[in-house]
Amino acid sequence: MPEISRFFGIVIRMYFDDHQPPHFHAFYGGAEAQFRITPIGLMDGELPPRALAMVVEWGSLHEAELLENWRRLHADEPPARIAPLE
């Protein structure tokens, strides 16, 4: 599962040829959550409140890039790195 971004201890990854709807995975400590890309929102799992808020903010800022990575991964192409939240 390629890592596409990392910030404040949060790791963002996407799987090759993952199931619909377009989404990404966020890992923080021992927690994991899946986030829908459009509109950004929690699909499954849980993160601490502060990490959850940062992932939602980051996802909102990078929606187009996330969708492009989803397309790339489903075309067996490597994803592009996405800038971290600062």
C-alpha positions in Angstrom: 0.0 0.0 0.0 1.8 3.2 -1.2 2.3 6.0 1.2 1.2 9.3 -0.4 1.7 11.7 2.5 2.9 12.0 6.1 2.3 14.8 8.6 2.2 15.2 12.4 2.6 11.5 12.9 -0.3 10.7 10.5 0.4 8.4 7.5 -1.8 8.6 4.5 -1.9 5.5 2.1 -3.9 4.2 -0.8 -4.2 0.6 -2.0 -3.8 -0.5 -5.7 -7.1 -1.4 -7.2 -9.1 -0.9 -3.9 -12.9 -1.1 -3.7 -15.2 1.8 -4.5 -16.0 4.6 -3.5 -12.7 6.4 -4.0 -11.0 6.7 -0.6 -7.8 6.7 1.4 -6.5 5.2 4.6 -5.1 7.3 7.5 -2.9 5.7 10.2 -2.1 7.4 13.5 -0.4 5.4 16.3 -2.4 2.2 16.5 -5.5 3.6 14.9 -6.7 3.4 11.3 -9.5 5.0 9.5 -10.8 5.1 5.9 -11.9 8.4 4.4 -14.2 8.9 1.4 -12.6 11.5 -1.0 -15.8 13.2 -2.4 -17.1 14.6 -0.3 -14.4 14.1 2.3 -15.7 12.1 5.2 -15.0 9.2 7.6 -16.1 5.9 6.1 -14.8 3.4 8.7 -12.5 3.2 11.7 -11.6 5.9 14.1 -8.8 8.3 14.9 -8.3 10.6 17.9 -10.4 13.8 17.5 -7.4 16.1 16.7 -5.9 13.6 14.1 -9.4 13.2 12.6 -9.8 17.0 12.1 -6.3 17.3 10.5 -7.0 14.4 8.1 -10.3 16.0 7.1 -8.7 19.4 6.6 -5.8 17.9 4.5 -8.3 15.8 2.4 -10.4 18.9 1.7 -7.3 20.8 0.5 -6.1 17.9 -1.8 -9.4 16.5 -3.2 -8.3 16.8 -6.8 -4.9 15.2 -6.2 -6.5 12.4 -4.2 -8.9 11.6 -7.0 -6.0 11.6 -9.5 -4.1 9.2 -7.3 -7.1 7.0 -7.2 -7.3 7.0 -11.0 -3.5 6.3 -11.2 -3.6 3.4 -8.8 -6.6 1.8 -10.6 -4.6 2.1 -13.9 -1.6 0.3 -12.2 0.4 3.5 -12.2 2.3 4.7 -9.1 0.7 7.5 -7.1 2.1 11.0 -6.7 3.2 12.3 -3.3 0.9 14.9 -1.9 2.1 17.8 0.2 1.6 17.4 4.0 -0.5 19.6 6.1 1.6 22.3 7.6 
